[in-house]
Amino acid sequence: MPALEVNPDLQKERNTATFDPHEFSVYWAGGEERYKEKKALEKLFLEDPALKDDLPTSYMSHKELYENSLRKACLIGEKIRKLRADGEDGVDTYNALLGGSLGAALLKEGNPLSLHYVMFVPTIMGQGTMDQQVEWLPKAWDCEIIGTYAQTELGHGTFLRGLETRADYDASTQEFVINTPTRSAYKWWPGGLGHTANHAVVVAQLYTKGEFRGLAPFIVQLRDLETHQPMKGIDIGDIGTKLGMKGVNNGYLGLKNVRVPLNNMLMKNQQVLPDGTYVAPKNSVLTYGTMMFVRCALIRDTAYSLSKASTIATRYSAVRRQSPIDPSQPEPQIMDHTTQQLKLFPQIAKAIVFKTTGDGIWSMYNVLSGEIELGNLDRLPEMHALSCCLKAICSADATAGVETCRLSCGGHGYMDCSNFPTIYGMTTAVCTYEGENTVMLLQTARYLVKVYGQALNGEQLVPTVAYINEAIKLQEFVNFDGSLESIVKAFQFVAANKVRVAYEQIEVRRKQGHGVEVSANLSGPLLTSAADLHGRAFLAQSAYTELTQVAKHVSPALADVLKVVLELYLVDACLNRIGDFLRFINLTDKDVTNLETRLESCLNRLRPNAVALVDSFDLHDRVLDSALGAYDGNVYERIFESTKKNPLNKEPVNAAFHKYLKPFMKANL
Amino acid sequence: MPALEVNPDLQKERNTATFDPHEFSVYWAGGEERYKEKKALEKLFLEDPALKDDLPTSYMSHKELYENSLRKACLIGEKIRKLRADGEDGVDTYNALLGGSLGAALLKEGNPLSLHYVMFVPTIMGQGTMDQQVEWLPKAWDCEIIGTYAQTELGHGTFLRGLETRADYDASTQEFVINTPTRSAYKWWPGGLGHTANHAVVVAQLYTKGEFRGLAPFIVQLRDLETHQPMKGIDIGDIGTKLGMKGVNNGYLGLKNVRVPLNNMLMKNQQVLPDGTYVAPKNSVLTYGTMMFVRCALIRDTAYSLSKASTIATRYSAVRRQSPIDPSQPEPQIMDHTTQQLKLFPQIAKAIVFKTTGDGIWSMYNVLSGEIELGNLDRLPEMHALSCCLKAICSADATAGVETCRLSCGGHGYMDCSNFPTIYGMTTAVCTYEGENTVMLLQTARYLVKVYGQALNGEQLVPTVAYINEAIKLQEFVNFDGSLESIVKAFQFVAANKVRVAYEQIEVRRKQGHGVEVSANLSGPLLTSAADLHGRAFLAQSAYTELTQVAKHVSPALADVLKVVLELYLVDACLNRIGDFLRFINLTDKDVTNLETRLESCLNRLRPNAVALVDSFDLHDRVLDSALGAYDGNVYERIFESTKKNPLNKEPVNAAFHKYLKPFMKANL
């Protein structure tokens, strides 16, 4: 499509914004240097014609989509190889290329080689001995072997202890014999496992000398390196089509008496000696670290999803005109409808808050990692609890936010050319993988209930839950004045009381004679909602701290906008949980009305800068891949353009007319 | 797949249920006779091998999917033709075959001929003169011509007055000249328009004698009946892939000086005489009737979606075992986790309440139709307001409910073989079509605010809003005792107060100098939430009335179950809006705790009958089309079975290995 002028309504928005989007873009990218790196990477990958699709993936069959995905994954892999040779590959580069930003522009339905880079190689690095790393890493880095990570099974996911795949050590040959003894033991889901990987780290229940030892990781060759035929005892394939991530080649794997040498068990943390003697890991909590690492990364991913969805919907809402507000006036930009603002602007605010919170958590995680290396595990349970509930809340909110944005675009959001369906598929998956959200909230809640008991005993609490102690002392929350500080404090007070209610309810059950676990199960809904409030209190505090801090270091114009974003985020968050606020804090009808009026005021004040804010997210048109959300705002032209790529439209009369419809029409004549 | 024994966990659930599902199934189908008709229709259509797909649609390309859909649509049309010849076609038959029940089993991504039956033919019947009906209906009924209904445009949907397509009457040739003058005037979305229909009812702005006359419907031939080539001036095609309804062949249509004879304007309500004289319709509100008819039908569709989703998730939750509640016990059925019950059971309850409410509204609509025919339009605004907000609430709740069910199945719900992605696509579309949900709520709200003014003036109010008058008198809600009656009354009191707040806020704006429309726009969020509460108060009342009534006429065993369903529905609905309750009613913390405890109790009491309840929905395995939800509960076997249909698994090594992956792996060697 030839370059088009920017839609005048959209241009007007940009002309009248009160701040410079570029300033925010640089902050958003992580500083001037990262911003430049980002732009360079975009140039390198997005201007390569071999990485552009003429046919959108939604028109392809599942098989075509896989083949095209693998083609492009190899081209990307080739470029990564070159970056690596030049020493220009870093964690940020891998994140961008394999994740939701640049990766989505290149392979919008996911990359069948992703797990090789983000799980197979890192697992060998993290869990292999130095010798094992020397043996496997060069081949893996050079992609002479392609790996994946096979843990989840058809019958078990989040509950790891339930995994059924087993590895029995045979000291006579110094081999492990790996089996998936039942159908539900089949490995299920690993990306690239279907037809792409020739190796996998397989997680199995370890038995030596006839005794159960717990879970252990094994490197297993799945396919012949020359012919790609499955190895003996390996039953392997693609699990089928899915709601999203359609190009990832998720696979299944059955193992029948598959033998691997002793040295294929990754032994950095635990060892099996040649005679079968088992040496337990010094520290079983180390694996928590990896899970936390991934969950922290996911929080930033959810911000990314929201930034994409809100950019598309906001730009569209500046271009689309519909339904007069005042019958004597022409149809307004739909963004002038207050109900539309209420759909869009909180998603923009959440994108920003989740991003800054994700960055903050990332820093906390790095500090913690250092402490763990030194053997100090004090803050591990606290961080684990926090990362669990934030993963759940941010993924659930982002999923809902993406759908709100889609629905705000009416029917056009339903078309694949809007890109909402793909963004939704990617985003909602986060609710399930790396720990299902309800399970995550229950893990946080278990920690909170324990902490509440400590608080009752007068013990001091660690920083992220210290508010519970304050709330216990406070008894009643007074002087709610609607200030941002006051909303943050109120969130903490409400969260503490939700924990109290869950704690007391469990105590009631126990007095009725139930065991502690059964009592906790009966109070499950109270526990999850307590964990939810804990996470939201943290987000409120984090939003306040981080954005106030950022505002101090940017231009006054940008600072003013960020203050409105913060206020909108907090007031909206409060109104979304107003039932809990009213239950535990003596708010009047007038207080609630004031909050509602302020919400409307925030929407109103953000309106002039909405387009500039999403422009600041600096998302390349290829990343957005949306007829509704392109930078130039030529929505209708781009929708039209998309119909030209539709294979059905390549011929005026489809063969099915002559084959089926015409005989049917003529049958009665 | 050979017939399998029922999964023992599922069988156990059936053995221990306290009521007979068949009794409820008969009620659900609408009585003994309809139940038999339903079974006969299922037999006729589902046992026809030509209507079974070997390849699931999710593996097909868009083009393959269309061709396969048209093939089956013609086979179904042939059977319909036969039923019609035998006098066995009724509204219920068309509903079943073209809608979400049997229709979904036959063409899960929708039928490209649906709009021919449900819009093209009925529009000619409803808006054509007797002469026009004689001319067009026989050909249409016999499918000698295939039609669709083209109203929505690329630039305008819900706001009909904004449509741009125009028809200018040329008295010199007694023809209309129809044009889509801009790109945004293109007709967009009509099902079957892309490559299937050869005729359409095109809605256009009518001009005669140079004067604008309003919207009118025209029959336009789109394609040659022999060659299927587009007619002169017709630009036509498929709009592209979408989130769901992928087989419907939604199309676009541009018209350039397309001339149709005078008689092609459907003239039952308004006429153009040969000289161009325009005769206005006697009653412009008649079109409201059709919209209301469709919205009432949609309420039942949302119940249908929920029944499907909850059946799949409930059966799966009886089969899947995961995460011990008590560590000393084996992993329980996941339905024993209270948090899982909270996901599933409210959806079952909503399916039942939406169905009975839909039936009730249907009866109200029929009474109203009779009144309108007699020229009595008194209840039209009331029914319009009610149908708008119920359409919005039920579609939004059903969409959320389907996703809750999907997420409750963890990763497996993400696979297409669960059928959740397709059910979601079908369900969420209802939020947008036939009146976008926010616009619907605003229409209801506009009515409510007007009514509130009448109430303040001491006027009597029509039945569905009479509670507003009571609430005004009441001032304060006292004696909330948690009884079901009390919850219903409290809902009405809260709804009335939400209307009051919106009304007062608009008054404040007006006193600030804003016009009434601008004031209403500023208060948009208050208006939509008032309409939401109005609809929910109606649903609460309807649930109470209808289910209490049904319980009187069924066996005591079934009546007991329905009472739990009702209580669960009301308590859950109340807790979901607890913020509004606490704001307007002086509830204590103890009151809320009591509601929470009752919710848990309801879940607990429903648990033994959950599987029997979803069995009662009597959904054929082909309708469910879900590896997770089949009647026999052989979840893992069916998931496995589904992978065998995957074209990628037909060969152990995909061609892309040799073409792309192997060269990439070897490049560095």
Interface residues (C-beta under 8 A of the other chain):
Chain A: P56 S58 Y59 M60 S61 H62 K63 E64 Y66 E67 L70 R71 A73 C74 G77 E78 R81 D142 C143 E144 I145 I146 T152 L154 G155 H156 G157 T158 F159 G162 R183 S184 W188 W189 G194 H195 T196 L225 T227 H228 Q229 P230 G237 D238 I239 G240 T241 K242 L243 G244 Y252 R321 Q322 S323 P324 I325 D326 P327 E331 D336 H337 T338 T339 Q340 L342 K343 E403 L407 G410 G411 G413 Y414 M415 D416 C417 F420 P421 Y424 T428 A429 C431 T432 Y433 E436 N437 T438 V439 L442 V501 Q505 G515 E517 V518 N521 L522 S523 G524 P525 L526 T528 R577 I578 G579 D580 F581 L582 R583 F584 D589 V592 T593 E596 T597 L599 E600 N604 Y636 E637 I639 F640 S642 T643 K645 N646 P647 L648 N649 P652 V653 N654 A655 A656 F657 H658 K659 Y660 L661 K662 P663 F664 M665 K666 A667 N668 L669
Chain B: P56 S58 Y59 M60 S61 H62 K63 E64 Y66 E67 L70 R71 A73 C74 G77 E78 R81 D142 C143 E144 I145 I146 T152 L154 G155 H156 G157 T158 F159 G162 R183 S184 W188 W189 G194 H195 T196 L225 T227 H228 Q229 P230 G237 D238 I239 G240 T241 K242 L243 G244 Y252 R321 Q322 S323 P324 I325 D326 P327 E331 D336 H337 T338 T339 Q340 L342 K343 E403 L407 G410 G411 G413 Y414 M415 D416 C417 F420 P421 Y424 T428 A429 C431 T432 Y433 E436 N437 T438 V439 L442 V501 Q505 G515 E517 V518 N521 L522 S523 G524 P525 L526 T528 R577 I578 G579 D580 F581 L582 R583 F584 D589 V592 T593 E596 T597 L599 E600 N604 Y636 E637 I639 F640 S642 T643 K645 N646 P647 L648 N649 P652 V653 N654 A655 A656 F657 H658 K659 Y660 L661 K662 P663 F664 M665 K666 A667 N668 L669
